[in-house]
Amino acid sequence: MDAASTNRPLTMAFAVTWDVDSMHSLKQNKDNLDIVIPDWLNLLPDGKIDLPMFSRQLEISGMLASAPAGPKLVPLLTNYDGDKGRPSKETWNLLVSLPARARIIEGLLQYTSSIPVYGFCIDFGDIPPDKINNYTAFIRELAERLHDGRTVLYVCVPAYLKAPVCRLIAQTADMVILMA
């Protein structure tokens, strides 16, 4: 039974799969969650989607599927560069190109053939002001493709993003999450 059918609040959790404490908490609370947003996917500067610890992703998705409520998976896609310890500025150049945006979207759709997901959550940090239009175009194009397959799109937006841009994203995304 889900939150909508029981009139209870939707319960969601971000999960960091490489953190032992986060995984312990996820195992303890999986039966009380509706949605889990695991930090699983990274957009690389060449436009490919990195799947760190893929075998761990399969293990966790199986563990969640075995829970009575079966929380839905919404993997997080970031542009975080672990080597530099910050969001990758190079990934922003990808969003200028329509073919590059299409390749990213295809990569996400291909991922769904490996692990059944309810949707994706996009969390790109350090949005340059001159790339906001490319970013919102990417979100719109991704939403159109995901919604064709009845897959949801959540978007994390930084607190500094101006309200008109947030409203534009909210028009196409299923949920906007303010990251303060």
KOLPA-599690 format. One record per atom (N, C-alpha, C, O): residue number from 1; residue in three letters; atom name; x, y, z. Coordinates in pm, whole numbers. Atoms other than C-alpha are relative to their C-alpha. Layout:
   i  aa at     c1     c2     c3
 NUM ALA CA      X      Y      Z
...
***
This chain:
   i  aa at     c1     c2     c3
   1 MET  N     84   -117      0
   1 MET CA      0      0      0
   1 MET  C     89    124      0
   1 MET  O    187    130     75
   2 ASP  N    -85   -118      6
   2 ASP CA    141    341    -89
   2 ASP  C    -61    117     77
   2 ASP  O   -173    109    126
   3 ALA  N     41   -116    -79
   3 ALA CA    117    682     77
   3 ALA  C   -131     60    -49
   3 ALA  O   -215     99     32
   4 ALA  N    121    -61     55
   4 ALA CA   -155    810   -159
   4 ALA  C   -125    -76     41
   4 ALA  O   -228    -15     68
   5 SER  N    119     79    -33
   5 SER CA   -392    523    -80
   5 SER  C    -27     -4    151
   5 SER  O   -135    -48    192
   6 THR  N     20      3   -145
   6 THR CA   -346    559    297
   6 THR  C     -8    139     62
   6 THR  O    -21    152    184
   7 ASN  N      4   -138    -49
   7 ASN CA   -351    939    324
   7 ASN  C    110     30    101
   7 ASN  O     90    109    193
   8 ARG  N   -114    -30    -87
   8 ARG CA    -15    939    496
   8 ARG  C    105     72    -83
   8 ARG  O    105     62   -206
   9 PRO  N   -104    -71     77
   9 PRO CA    284   1153    402
   9 PRO  C     89    -98    -76
   9 PRO  O    112   -211    -32
  10 LEU  N    -94     77     79
  10 LEU CA    515   1023    134
  10 LEU  C    134     -1     73
  10 LEU  O    182    104    116
  11 THR  N   -130      9    -68
  11 THR CA    838    897    291
  11 THR  C    108    -33   -104
  11 THR  O     98   -130   -179
  12 MET  N   -109     13     96
  12 MET CA   1156    936     91
  12 MET  C    132      4     75
  12 MET  O    142     63    183
  13 ALA  N   -133     -5    -61
  13 ALA CA   1522    882    168
  13 ALA  C    106      8   -108
  13 ALA  O    100    -64   -208
  14 PHE  N   -122      1     81
  14 PHE CA   1845    978      0
  14 PHE  C     89   -106     62
  14 PHE  O     94   -120    184
  15 ALA  N    -89    105    -50
  15 ALA CA   2095    693     30
  15 ALA  C    135     11    -69
  15 ALA  O    143     21   -192
  16 VAL  N   -137     -3     51
  16 VAL CA   2471    706    -10
  16 VAL  C     54   -142     12
  16 VAL  O     88   -187    122
  17 THR  N    -28    144     -4
  17 THR CA   2561    351   -106
  17 THR  C    142    -34     42
  17 THR  O    168   -148     81
  18 TRP  N   -137     28    -43
  18 TRP CA   2932    383    -26
  18 TRP  C     21     31    148
  18 TRP  O    131     11    201
  19 ASP  N     -9    -35   -142
  19 ASP CA   2858    499    331
  19 ASP  C    -65   -111     83
  19 ASP  O   -184   -138     67
  20 VAL  N     48    113    -82
  20 VAL CA   2820    213    583
  20 VAL  C   -120     41     85
  20 VAL  O   -217    -34     95
  21 ASP  N    111    -45    -84
  21 ASP CA   2594    417    813
  21 ASP  C   -128     23    -80
  21 ASP  O   -237    -10    -35
  22 SER  N    116    -22     86
  22 SER CA   2366    518    528
  22 SER  C    -65   -133    -39
  22 SER  O   -188   -145    -37
  23 MET  N     53    132     38
  23 MET CA   2329    155    417
  23 MET  C    -65    -70    118
  23 MET  O   -168   -136    103
  24 HIS  N     59     59   -120
  24 HIS CA   2263     41    773
  24 HIS  C   -137     62     27
  24 HIS  O   -233     -9     57
  25 SER  N    128    -69    -20
  25 SER CA   1989    302    808
  25 SER  C   -103    -42   -105
  25 SER  O   -220    -60    -73
  26 LEU  N     90     42    107
  26 LEU CA   1841    204    471
  26 LEU  C    -57   -139     29
  26 LEU  O   -177   -162     13
  27 LYS  N     46    135    -31
  27 LYS CA   1823   -163    574
  27 LYS  C   -100      2    115
  27 LYS  O   -199    -71    113
  28 GLN  N     89     -7   -116
  28 GLN CA   1660    -72    906
  28 GLN  C   -135     63    -35
  28 GLN  O   -236     26     24
  29 ASN  N    121    -77     27
  29 ASN CA   1402    161    749
  29 ASN  C    -69    -31   -132
  29 ASN  O   -168     33   -166
  30 LYS  N     53     28    134
  30 LYS CA   1330      4    408
  30 LYS  C   -150    -30      0
  30 LYS  O   -219      2    -97
  31 ASP  N    142     36     -4
  31 ASP CA    987   -122    519
  31 ASP  C    -90    122     22
  31 ASP  O   -211    113      6
  32 ASN  N     77   -121    -28
  32 ASN CA    879    235    604
  32 ASN  C     17    106   -107
  32 ASN  O    -31    219    -91
  33 LEU  N    -28    -98    105
  33 LEU CA    990    405    283
  33 LEU  C    -85    -25   -124
  33 LEU  O   -113   -139   -160
  34 ASP  N     71      8    128
  34 ASP CA    795    481    -32
  34 ASP  C     97     12   -116
  34 ASP  O     83    -55   -218
  35 ILE  N    -96    -27    108
  35 ILE CA   1088    608   -239
  35 ILE  C    140     10     59
  35 ILE  O    162     70    164
  36 VAL  N   -141    -10    -38
  36 VAL CA   1464    567   -213
  36 VAL  C     73     65   -118
  36 VAL  O     59     22   -233
  37 ILE  N    -79    -71    101
  37 ILE CA   1694    806   -400
  37 ILE  C    147    -30     30
  37 ILE  O    212     43    105
  38 PRO  N   -140     36    -24
  38 PRO CA   2034    633   -407
  38 PRO  C     95     80    -88
  38 PRO  O     66    106   -205
  39 ASP  N   -104    -73     72
  39 ASP CA   2345    824   -511
  39 ASP  C     78   -101    -84
  39 ASP  O    183   -150    -42
  40 TRP  N    -54    109     80
  40 TRP CA   2426    583   -795
  40 TRP  C     67     41   -130
  40 TRP  O    157    -29   -176
  41 LEU  N    -42    -30    136
  41 LEU CA   2495    763  -1122
  41 LEU  C     74    133     -9
  41 LEU  O     33    232     52
  42 ASN  N    -75   -123     22
  42 ASN CA   2752   1021  -1229
  42 ASN  C     13     26   -149
  42 ASN  O     45    -63   -228
  43 LEU  N    -21    -40    139
  43 LEU CA   2760   1212  -1555
  43 LEU  C    146     39    -16
  43 LEU  O    195    130     51
  44 LEU  N   -142    -26     24
  44 LEU CA   3116   1209  -1684
  44 LEU  C     16    111   -104
  44 LEU  O    -75    135   -183
  45 PRO  N    -21   -110     96
  45 PRO CA   3268   1497  -1885
  45 PRO  C    -14    -40   -146
  45 PRO  O    -39     45   -231
  46 ASP  N     16     44    139
  46 ASP CA   3254   1282  -2202
  46 ASP  C   -145    -36    -34
  46 ASP  O   -174    -79   -146
  47 GLY  N    142     26     24
  47 GLY CA   2877   1237  -2163
  47 GLY  C    -46   -139     36
  47 GLY  O   -166   -168     30
  48 LYS  N     38    135    -42
  48 LYS CA   2885    877  -2047
  48 LYS  C    -48      5    144
  48 LYS  O    -13     94    221
  49 ILE  N     50      9   -136
  49 ILE CA   2706    774  -1732
  49 ILE  C     79   -107     72
  49 ILE  O     80   -224     33
  50 ASP  N    -81     90    -80
  50 ASP CA   2933    618  -1474
  50 ASP  C    -91    -73     98
  50 ASP  O   -176    -12    163
  51 LEU  N     78     84    -91
  51 LEU CA   2783    331  -1275
  51 LEU  C     93    -56    108
  51 LEU  O    126   -174    105
  52 PRO  N    -92     53   -101
  52 PRO CA   3009    306   -971
  52 PRO  C    -66   -110     82
  52 PRO  O   -183   -101    117
  53 MET  N     47    110    -85
  53 MET CA   2973    -17   -775
  53 MET  C   -131    -60    -51
  53 MET  O   -226    -76     25
  54 PHE  N    123     50     59
  54 PHE CA   2715   -161  -1015
  54 PHE  C    -50   -127     69
  54 PHE  O   -171   -143     89
  55 SER  N     43    122    -68
  55 SER CA   2712   -499   -840
  55 SER  C    -68     35    132
  55 SER  O   -163    -32    174
  56 ARG  N     63    -46   -125
  56 ARG CA   2628   -314   -517
  56 ARG  C   -140     56    -30
  56 ARG  O   -232     39     49
  57 GLN  N    131    -52     39
  57 GLN CA   2343   -139   -700
  57 GLN  C   -100   -114    -18
  57 GLN  O   -215   -105     26
  58 LEU  N     87    115     19
  58 LEU CA   2200   -476   -802
  58 LEU  C    -39    -62    133
  58 LEU  O   -155    -99    154
  59 GLU  N     25     56   -133
  59 GLU CA   2232   -604   -446
  59 GLU  C   -103     84     77
  59 GLU  O   -195     30    138
  60 ILE  N     90    -90    -74
  60 ILE CA   2056   -300   -298
  60 ILE  C   -139     -1    -63
  60 ILE  O   -239     -2      9
  61 SER  N    132      2     64
  61 SER CA   1777   -301   -558
  61 SER  C    -73   -129     33
  61 SER  O   -195   -128     51
  62 GLY  N     61    127    -40
  62 GLY CA   1715   -668   -476
  62 GLY  C    -48      3    143
  62 GLY  O   -156    -47    174
  63 MET  N     38    -11   -141
  63 MET CA   1709   -595   -103
  63 MET  C   -126     85     15
  63 MET  O   -214     52     94
  64 LEU  N    118    -86     -9
  64 LEU CA   1456   -315   -153
  64 LEU  C   -123    -66    -61
  64 LEU  O   -235    -50    -11
  65 ALA  N    113     69     64
  65 ALA CA   1240   -525   -385
  65 ALA  C    -58   -107     91
  65 ALA  O   -176   -140     79
  66 SER  N     49    103    -91
  66 SER CA   1214   -788   -112
  66 SER  C    -75     57    120
  66 SER  O   -136    -18    195
  67 ALA  N     73    -62   -111
  67 ALA CA   1070   -537    137
  67 ALA  C   -150    -10    -28
  67 ALA  O   -192     -1   -143
  68 PRO  N    145     13     20
  68 PRO CA    694   -577    194
  68 PRO  C    -61    114    -81
  68 PRO  O   -145     91   -168
  69 ALA  N     55   -115     72
  69 ALA CA    620   -225     70
  69 ALA  C     73     23   -132
  69 ALA  O     22     93   -219
  70 GLY  N    -77    -15    123
  70 GLY CA    889   -246   -198
  70 GLY  C     21    145    -38
  70 GLY  O    -36    191   -136
  71 PRO  N    -20   -141     35
  71 PRO CA   1012    115   -196
  71 PRO  C     46     14   -144
  71 PRO  O    120    -69   -196
  72 LYS  N    -33    -26    140
  72 LYS CA   1046    261   -544
  72 LYS  C    138     65     -8
  72 LYS  O    175    147     76
  73 LEU  N   -135    -52     22
  73 LEU CA   1393    339   -676
  73 LEU  C     -1    118    -96
  73 LEU  O    -60    111   -204
  74 VAL  N    -16   -118     83
  74 VAL CA   1473    682   -814
  74 VAL  C    149     39      8
  74 VAL  O    184    129     84
  75 PRO  N   -143    -29     -9
  75 PRO CA   1852    684   -875
  75 PRO  C     33    146    -29
  75 PRO  O    -27    211   -114
  76 LEU  N    -49   -137     13
  76 LEU CA   2031   1015   -843
  76 LEU  C    109      5   -106
  76 LEU  O    202    -76   -103
  77 LEU  N   -105    -27     99
  77 LEU CA   2234   1141  -1140
  77 LEU  C     62    134     35
  77 LEU  O     -7    236     38
  78 THR  N    -69   -124    -33
  78 THR CA   2496   1398  -1046
  78 THR  C    106     32   -105
  78 THR  O    138    -52   -190
  79 ASN  N   -115    -38     82
  79 ASN CA   2768   1588  -1226
  79 ASN  C    122     20     90
  79 ASN  O    212     98     59
  80 TYR  N   -107    -12    -98
  80 TYR CA   2998   1549   -927
  80 TYR  C    127    -70    -48
  80 TYR  O    122   -185    -93
  81 ASP  N   -130     56     37
  81 ASP CA   3365   1492  -1002
  81 ASP  C     73    -39    127
  81 ASP  O    125     48    198
  82 GLY  N    -61     48   -124
  82 GLY CA   3502   1277   -721
  82 GLY  C    148     31      9
  82 GLY  O    201     51    118
  83 ASP  N   -143    -30     -1
  83 ASP CA   3861   1342   -826
  83 ASP  C     28    144     41
  83 ASP  O    127    174    108
  84 LYS  N    -19   -142    -31
  84 LYS CA   3818   1718   -795
  84 LYS  C    -74     42    127
  84 LYS  O    -49    150    181
  85 GLY  N     75    -32   -121
  85 GLY CA   3576   1707   -501
  85 GLY  C   -103    109    -18
  85 GLY  O   -138    178     77
  86 ARG  N    101   -102     28
  86 ARG CA   3322   1934   -669
  86 ARG  C    -74    -38   -129
  86 ARG  O    -31   -128   -201
  87 PRO  N     67     27    127
  87 PRO CA   3069   1938   -954
  87 PRO  C     92     28   -118
  87 PRO  O    173    121   -114
  88 SER  N    -84    -13    120
  88 SER CA   3232   1899  -1294
  88 SER  C    -52    112    -89
  88 SER  O   -166    108   -135
  89 LYS  N     38   -110     89
  89 LYS CA   3225   2219  -1495
  89 LYS  C     -6    -47   -146
  89 LYS  O    -80      9   -226
  90 GLU  N     -3     50    136
  90 GLU CA   3299   2019  -1810
  90 GLU  C   -135    -56    -44
  90 GLU  O   -170    -49   -162
  91 THR  N    128     58     38
  91 THR CA   2960   1849  -1799
  91 THR  C    -98    105    -51
  91 THR  O   -189     74   -128
  92 TRP  N     92   -104     46
  92 TRP CA   2788   2183  -1854
  92 TRP  C     12     23   -150
  92 TRP  O    -86     57   -216
  93 ASN  N    -19    -18    144
  93 ASN CA   2939   2205  -2202
  93 ASN  C    -78   -104    -79
  93 ASN  O   -116    -80   -194
  94 LEU  N     78    104     67
  94 LEU CA   2759   1881  -2289
  94 LEU  C   -143     45    -27
  94 LEU  O   -200     14   -131
  95 LEU  N    141    -37     11
  95 LEU CA   2420   2037  -2233
  95 LEU  C    -26    104   -108
  95 LEU  O   -142    130   -142
  96 VAL  N     15    -94    111
  96 VAL CA   2485   2295  -2506
  96 VAL  C    -39    -74   -128
  96 VAL  O   -107    -19   -215
  97 SER  N     18     79    121
  97 SER CA   2473   2019  -2765
  97 SER  C   -125    -88      8
  97 SER  O   -138   -169    100
  98 LEU  N    121     84      5
  98 LEU CA   2138   1863  -2858
  98 LEU  C     36   -147    -13
  98 LEU  O    -24   -229     57
  99 PRO  N    -37    142      8
  99 PRO CA   2306   1534  -2967
  99 PRO  C     59    -52    132
  99 PRO  O     33   -167    169
 100 ALA  N    -57     44   -128
 100 ALA CA   2501   1519  -2638
 100 ALA  C   -110    -19    104
 100 ALA  O   -108   -116    180
 101 ARG  N    114     16    -94
 101 ARG CA   2180   1575  -2437
 101 ARG  C    -76   -128    -33
 101 ARG  O   -116   -201     57
 102 ALA  N     71    122     42
 102 ALA CA   2014   1299  -2640
 102 ALA  C     75   -125     44
 102 ALA  O     13   -223     86
 103 ARG  N    -80    116    -43
 103 ARG CA   2303   1059  -2562
 103 ARG  C    -13    -23    151
 103 ARG  O    -20   -137    196
 104 ILE  N     17     12   -145
 104 ILE CA   2271   1131  -2190
 104 ILE  C   -136    -64     31
 104 ILE  O   -146   -155    113
 105 ILE  N    136     52    -21
 105 ILE CA   1897   1063  -2204
 105 ILE  C     -6   -147    -39
 105 ILE  O    -65   -228     32
 106 GLU  N     -2    140     42
 106 GLU CA   1955    740  -2399
 106 GLU  C     74    -86    102
 106 GLU  O     33   -199    130
 107 GLY  N    -74     72   -103
 107 GLY CA   2210    634  -2138
 107 GLY  C    -87    -31    121
 107 GLY  O    -80   -140    177
 108 LEU  N     91     23   -113
 108 LEU CA   1951    677  -1863
 108 LEU  C   -106   -104    -35
 108 LEU  O   -138   -191     45
 109 LEU  N    102     97     42
 109 LEU CA   1689    487  -2060
 109 LEU  C     59   -141     -9
 109 LEU  O     -8   -238     27
 110 GLN  N    -65    132      6
 110 GLN CA   1936    202  -2121
 110 GLN  C     22    -56    141
 110 GLN  O     13   -177    162
 111 TYR  N    -21     43   -137
 111 TYR CA   2007    190  -1748
 111 TYR  C   -124    -72     55
 111 TYR  O   -112   -166    133
 112 THR  N    123     62    -50
 112 THR CA   1642    101  -1685
 112 THR  C    -16   -144    -45
 112 THR  O    -97   -218     11
 113 SER  N      6    141     39
 113 SER CA   1697   -226  -1869
 113 SER  C     82    -88     94
 113 SER  O     66   -210     95
 114 SER  N    -84     74    -96
 114 SER CA   1952   -327  -1601
 114 SER  C    -65    -10    137
 114 SER  O    -64   -115    201
 115 ILE  N     61     -7   -133
 115 ILE CA   1769   -219  -1288
 115 ILE  C   -135     69    -17
 115 ILE  O   -142    179    -71
 116 PRO  N    131    -65     12
 116 PRO CA   1395   -149  -1270
 116 PRO  C     -7    122     92
 116 PRO  O     14    111    213
 117 VAL  N      9   -124    -78
 117 VAL CA   1350    211  -1159
 117 VAL  C   -137     64    -18
 117 VAL  O   -204     44   -119
 118 TYR  N    124    -76      4
 118 TYR CA   1051    428  -1082
 118 TYR  C     24    133    -72
 118 TYR  O    -68    193   -128
 119 GLY  N    -35   -126     64
 119 GLY CA   1235    731  -1216
 119 GLY  C    144     35     27
 119 GLY  O    223    -48     71
 120 PHE  N   -135    -52    -24
 120 PHE CA   1546    944  -1193
 120 PHE  C    -10    134     71
 120 PHE  O   -108    207     58
 121 CYS  N    -11   -128    -68
 121 CYS CA   1650   1236   -979
 121 CYS  C    129     65    -50
 121 CYS  O    236      7    -39
 122 ILE  N   -115    -71     53
 122 ILE CA   1883   1493  -1136
 122 ILE  C     47    101    104
 122 ILE  O    -32    181    155
 123 ASP  N    -60    -94    -95
 123 ASP CA   2120   1684   -908
 123 ASP  C    132     50    -58
 123 ASP  O    238     -5    -30
 124 PHE  N   -119    -61     60
 124 PHE CA   2361   1898  -1106
 124 PHE  C     34    125     79
 124 PHE  O    -49    215     95
 125 GLY  N    -42   -114    -79
 125 GLY CA   2560   2143   -898
 125 GLY  C     72    105    -81
 125 GLY  O    120     79   -192
 126 ASP  N    -74   -113     57
 126 ASP CA   2713   2480   -978
 126 ASP  C    -45     35   -142
 126 ASP  O     36     36   -234
 127 ILE  N     53    -32    132
 127 ILE CA   2486   2575  -1268
 127 ILE  C     50    138    -43
 127 ILE  O     17    237     22
 128 PRO  N    -46   -131     47
 128 PRO CA   2661   2852  -1465
 128 PRO  C   -119     79    -57
 128 PRO  O   -203     22   -127
 129 PRO  N    113    -81     51
 129 PRO CA   2422   3140  -1545
 129 PRO  C    -19    -10   -151
 129 PRO  O   -132     -8   -199
 130 ASP  N     12      6    145
 130 ASP CA   2502   3113  -1917
 130 ASP  C    -43   -138    -51
 130 ASP  O    -61   -155   -171
 131 LYS  N     42    136     40
 131 LYS CA   2401   2742  -1919
 131 LYS  C   -140    -36     51
 131 LYS  O   -186   -148     31
 132 ILE  N    133     30    -57
 132 ILE CA   2061   2770  -1746
 132 ILE  C    -99    -40   -108
 132 ILE  O   -177   -133    -89
 133 ASN  N     93     36    108
 133 ASN CA   1869   2763  -2076
 133 ASN  C     27   -141    -53
 133 ASN  O    -66   -214    -84
 134 ASN  N    -34    135     44
 134 ASN CA   2059   2449  -2183
 134 ASN  C    -44   -103    104
 134 ASN  O    -92   -211     69
 135 TYR  N     40     89   -110
 135 TYR CA   1991   2292  -1843
 135 TYR  C   -151    -23     -1
 135 TYR  O   -197   -137      8
 136 THR  N    146     17      1
 136 THR CA   1616   2360  -1856
 136 THR  C    -46    -74   -126
 136 THR  O   -143   -148   -121
 137 ALA  N     34     76    122
 137 ALA CA   1606   2229  -2216
 137 ALA  C     26   -148     23
 137 ALA  O    -54   -233    -16
 138 PHE  N    -31    140    -32
 138 PHE CA   1777   1909  -2096
 138 PHE  C   -108    -60     90
 138 PHE  O   -155   -171     65
 139 ILE  N    104     49    -92
 139 ILE CA   1525   1872  -1811
 139 ILE  C   -130    -24    -77
 139 ILE  O   -196   -126    -56
 140 ARG  N    124     15     79
 140 ARG CA   1233   1927  -2053
 140 ARG  C      8   -123    -91
 140 ARG  O    -86   -202    -98
 141 GLU  N    -17    113     92
 141 GLU CA   1371   1676  -2308
 141 GLU  C      2   -133     75
 141 GLU  O    -56   -232     30
 142 LEU  N     -3    122    -81
 142 LEU CA   1443   1419  -2037
 142 LEU  C   -139    -34     51
 142 LEU  O   -181   -150     46
 143 ALA  N    136     23    -51
 143 ALA CA   1096   1460  -1887
 143 ALA  C    -90    -58   -109
 143 ALA  O   -166   -152    -83
 144 GLU  N     83     51    110
 144 GLU CA    932   1405  -2226
 144 GLU  C     28   -148    -26
 144 GLU  O    -65   -226    -42
 145 ARG  N    -35    140     26
 145 ARG CA   1121   1080  -2282
 145 ARG  C    -37    -91    117
 145 ARG  O    -88   -201     95
 146 LEU  N     33     83   -116
 146 LEU CA   1075    952  -1927
 146 LEU  C   -150    -18     15
 146 LEU  O   -198   -127     47
 147 HIS  N    145      9    -17
 147 HIS CA    707   1032  -1918
 147 HIS  C    -64    -88   -106
 147 HIS  O   -171   -145    -83
 148 ASP  N     48     94    102
 148 ASP CA    659    837  -2244
 148 ASP  C     -1   -142     56
 148 ASP  O    -89   -222     23
 149 GLY  N    -12    133    -59
 149 GLY CA    768    531  -2045
 149 GLY  C    -57     -8    140
 149 GLY  O    -32   -104    213
 150 ARG  N     62     -6   -133
 150 ARG CA    572    630  -1734
 150 ARG  C    105     -6    112
 150 ARG  O     88    -74    213
 151 THR  N   -108     -8    -97
 151 THR CA    893    705  -1547
 151 THR  C      5    143     51
 151 THR  O     -7    237    -27
 152 VAL  N      4   -134    -58
 152 VAL CA    912    999  -1307
 152 VAL  C    136     69     -6
 152 VAL  O    240      5    -22
 153 LEU  N   -120    -82     -3
 153 LEU CA   1163   1281  -1298
 153 LEU  C     -8     96    118
 153 LEU  O    -98    179    127
 154 TYR  N    -17    -94   -111
 154 TYR CA   1269   1457   -980
 154 TYR  C    123     83    -32
 154 TYR  O    219     33    -91
 155 VAL  N   -114    -88     26
 155 VAL CA   1503   1754  -1000
 155 VAL  C     35     74    128
 155 VAL  O    -48    142    188
 156 CYS  N    -53    -75   -114
 156 CYS CA   1716   1889   -718
 156 CYS  C     49    133    -55
 156 CYS  O    126    137   -151
 157 VAL  N    -44   -132     45
 157 VAL CA   1765   2262   -757
 157 VAL  C     72     70    115
 157 VAL  O     31     61    230
 158 PRO  N    -70    -73   -104
 158 PRO CA   2016   2476   -571
 158 PRO  C    -83    119     48
 158 PRO  O   -160    178    -28
 159 ALA  N     80   -107    -61
 159 ALA CA   1870   2737   -336
 159 ALA  C     20    134    -71
 159 ALA  O    -69    219    -67
 160 TYR  N    -27   -129     66
 160 TYR CA   2031   3020   -537
 160 TYR  C    -72     15   -134
 160 TYR  O    -74    125   -189
 161 LEU  N     67     -7    130
 161 LEU CA   1835   2934   -853
 161 LEU  C   -123     90     10
 161 LEU  O   -203     75    103
 162 LYS  N    110    -98     -6
 162 LYS CA   1587   3213   -928
 162 LYS  C   -135    -69    -21
 162 LYS  O   -146   -170    -92
 163 ALA  N    134     57      2
 163 ALA CA   1215   3144   -888
 163 ALA  C    -54    -28   -140
 163 ALA  O   -113   -134   -160
 164 PRO  N     52     31    134
 164 PRO CA   1127   3174  -1262
 164 PRO  C     61   -128    -59
 164 PRO  O     -8   -203   -127
 165 VAL  N    -64    123     50
 165 VAL CA   1379   2900  -1346
 165 VAL  C    -57   -121     73
 165 VAL  O    -83   -224     11
 166 CYS  N     59    111    -77
 166 CYS CA   1245   2680  -1065
 166 CYS  C   -141    -31    -50
 166 CYS  O   -178   -148    -62
 167 ARG  N    136     22     51
 167 ARG CA    890   2730  -1196
 167 ARG  C      5    -70   -136
 167 ARG  O    -77   -158   -164
 168 LEU  N    -14     63    131
 168 LEU CA   1004   2636  -1547
 168 LEU  C     33   -148     15
 168 LEU  O    -23   -232    -55
 169 ILE  N    -33    140    -26
 169 ILE CA   1159   2315  -1414
 169 ILE  C   -120    -73     57
 169 ILE  O   -147   -187     20
 170 ALA  N    117     63    -63
 170 ALA CA    850   2245  -1203
 170 ALA  C   -111    -31   -101
 170 ALA  O   -193   -119    -76
 171 GLN  N    101     26    102
 171 GLN CA    634   2259  -1517
 171 GLN  C     21   -134    -69
 171 GLN  O    -74   -191   -123
 172 THR  N    -26    126     69
 172 THR CA    805   1948  -1655
 172 THR  C     39   -113     94
 172 THR  O     14   -230     63
 173 ALA  N    -41    103    -94
 173 ALA CA    946   1764  -1353
 173 ALA  C   -118    -43     86
 173 ALA  O   -213     33    105
 174 ASP  N    105     51    -89
 174 ASP CA    730   1550  -1127
 174 ASP  C     17     51    142
 174 ASP  O    -79     57    219
 175 MET  N    -26    -54   -132
 175 MET CA    897   1691   -819
 175 MET  C    126     85     -9
 175 MET  O    223     49    -76
 176 VAL  N   -117    -86    -13
 176 VAL CA   1138   1976   -745
 176 VAL  C     42     -5    146
 176 VAL  O    -39     17    236
 177 ILE  N    -53     11   -135
 177 ILE CA   1361   1932   -441
 177 ILE  C     99    114     19
 177 ILE  O    200    120    -51
 178 LEU  N    -88   -113    -27
 178 LEU CA   1520   2249   -304
 178 LEU  C    117    -47     86
 178 LEU  O     97   -101    195
 179 MET  N   -120     39    -72
 179 MET CA   1878   2184   -195
 179 MET  C     60    126     61
 179 MET  O    123    206     -7
 180 ALA  N    -48   -121    -69
 180 ALA CA   1964   2447     63
 180 ALA  C    135    -23     63
 180 ALA  O    190     67    125
***
